[in-house]
Amino acid sequence: MKKLDLLEESLLAVFMVVFGLAALLVFKYTSYEVGWKFFILTASFHIFLVILAKSLRWYLPFSIWKFLAPLSLFMVFPDWFLSEVLGVLVFPEDGFPKIGTVSGYMAGLWSIPLFILVYTGIKLEERSVSIVGACLWIGFFSLIIFGISEATLWQMGSWYAQNVKQTHGAAHYVLIPEMVLGLVSYLTYQGFAQSPFLVQVGVGFLIMIQYIGNLGFFYLLFERIL
């Protein structure tokens, strides 16, 4: 069983590396509009991950993907709130259809970092890391992954922050909510992995609601109080 787990982890790592290289090639050498580049990469991640998981009978990766897919769809609403209501996030015209004020590919993009975080947390626990230790690691990894995303993806013509305190394009107020999002996604998967899919959809909706609440609170704290 350990050999099978190690093979799964190794192949998933290879998949992530290949996906990262493909992303670099698509952005550097293709002439598609930015929105379509993001869509192609996001759709490819979902399609090939599911094909790998089903063909190789990877229960855990598929289970995590299934749990996160509806959550990723719901995550359009926090971005819509930030861009339409608070006016602190901008999705420029990138050639891809929008959901409200949000580029449509965002409905699937959130699954990618959250998948990495949830899978990593479970693997840490399998290696006898305590739940507290796993949460500390996931919190740290969340800050790194989301922080790098906030600081770099705007340079590719995607979303960007405005009218808020930021460093190298990364808005300060959003980092703690994103860290909490990674932690909550990991912990709720642990609690609801065996639940019916409709229950998982409901849990995904609740995770999205708490994320909007965190965004509003930390926006108030960082931009109006501090």
Secondary structure, DSSP 8 states (H G I E B T S, - for coil): -HHHHHHHHHHHHHHHHHHHHHHHHHHHH--S-HHHHHHHHHHHHHHHHHHHHHHTT-HHHHHHHHHHHHHHHHTHHHHHIIIIII--EE----SS-EETTEETTHHHHTHHHHHHHHHHHHHHHHTT--HHHHHHHHHHHHHHHHHHHHHHGGGGTS-EE-SS-EETTEESTTHHHHHHHHHHHHHHHHHHTTS-HHHHHHHHHHHHHHHHHHHHHHHHIIIII-
